[in-house]
Structure formats: C-alpha cells, structure tokens
C-alpha cells in the first residue's frame, strides 16, 4: 500500500504488479474500500497486469472531507486522474462496482483518452439508470432517505448497524461496521449520494454524459437488491465502442465476494491480454 497526496487529500492506494505492465484500475463503491477486490487483484497480477486499487475519497483509509460539495462526480474523476498521474499511468483499463461503476462511466465519458477498456459491475450508464422507470425508483428508495443528514446516519448505525445489516446483507458487514463507525466515515460515504443523486436529479440529470467510446462490458448479478437489470442492458445505447453484457446468476450485489471466480474470469476474458 502507498499513500498519495493530492492537494489537501491523501489516498490509500494498493499498487501491485510490474509498473511497465498494462494497468487495471479497480474502483469500489459504497460502503467499501480497495479490499472489495481482494479476490481479483492477485489473479490480475498473475495474468500480467499492473493493478491500482485506491480507497476512494470518503472511504477506507483515504481522506474524508465533511463537505457535501466536495463529492461531485467530476471531483471524483479528478481524484482518479491524480492517482494515475502519481503512479505514472497515462492510460488504463477501468473496472468499477456500485459508485465505482458510476465513476468508471464518468471516466469513460469525460476523459476517453485515459480509458482503454471499461467494465461496469452492477451499475449501468447513468443515463440508462435514470430511464429504467418505476422498478428502479422503488429499488432506489434509499437514495432519498440518505439525503436526510444525521437521520440517515443514526438509522444506519443504530444497534451496531442492525438496520444496515438487514438491508444490505453485505458479506463483509462486520468489517464494514468497524470502518463506518470511525468519526466522520459514515457521513463521508453518504456524501456521494448527497452530492450526486439529490432528488432534483430524478427529474433532470445533473450532468449530461458524452457517449463512451471504449470497449465496454456491463456485468449484472441476478440477486442484486439495488439495481434492475434493465439499467445495465440498456447501457448499450450510450456506448459507441463495442458493447458486451454478462449476467451472473445466484450472486447478490457484491458479486466480487459472492462469485469471485466468475467475476475474475469475465475480467480476464474481456481485457486485452498483456503482450
């Protein structure tokens, strides 16, 4: 692990493999850290890739500014670019899950010269997500609830995160509870929602995403409690490059932990083989 300083923020970053090898950036989501990818990192390194897996802003051991307006998606894109610049990577394969997938889509859309191949797990293109309809709105009820500052924190964390345990069913929930119990950590994590999916974005998106030009793979799992399949399958409308869709059955939202071999196999099959 290494610490990368970007302005007033510090980032905890796992950087494994040959520095000259093609880089794969792994972006986690809520409420995770780089540890979410622990099954994929060694396999990717063994296959000849360099892997860069940061704790994103507000998570893990990285900085957690308390201000909501510091979590806008373009600021988060800047974090990833700063990390890549710091480790000497000009162009990378980008793989994201949950909020990390939304961030991966943003990288592919706004800085296409930095993204070689893109893999989005669970979360489809933001423009597709917003057009799925009532099914997705019902599944995304917590987007609205998380806007209530203080109340959401209290509800999620009460009785050793009992409500969050019942709702999310995270395979690593014991460790997640320890991480989120640190001062300011839960609020920082929720700020991703407060900055990017305010209720007004349900009427009009905050950002218009350009088409993604990179070859792109979307992966959805049938047991996902938070995302409708149509949000991922409909993402092809927003991808100019080659599009591939894969479905993993019998796995929940955290497919990297619940179906690690399948996820790893799909990534190794999708990404260009290192020369």
Secondary structure, DSSP 4 states (H G I P E B T S, - for coil): -EEEEETTEEEEEEEES-TTSPEEEEE--TT--GGGGHHHHHHHHHTT-EEEEEPPTTSTTS-----GGG--HHHHHHHHHHHHHHTT-SSEEEEEETHHHHHHHHHHHH-GGGEEEEEEES---HHHHTTS-HHHHHHTHHHHHTTSTTHHHHHHHHHHHHHHHHHH--TTHHHHHHHHTSTTHHHHHHHHHHHH--GGGGTS-S-PPPPB-SEEEEEEEEE-SS--HHHHHGGGGGB-S-EEEEEEEEEES-HHHHSHHHHHHHHHHHSPPP-
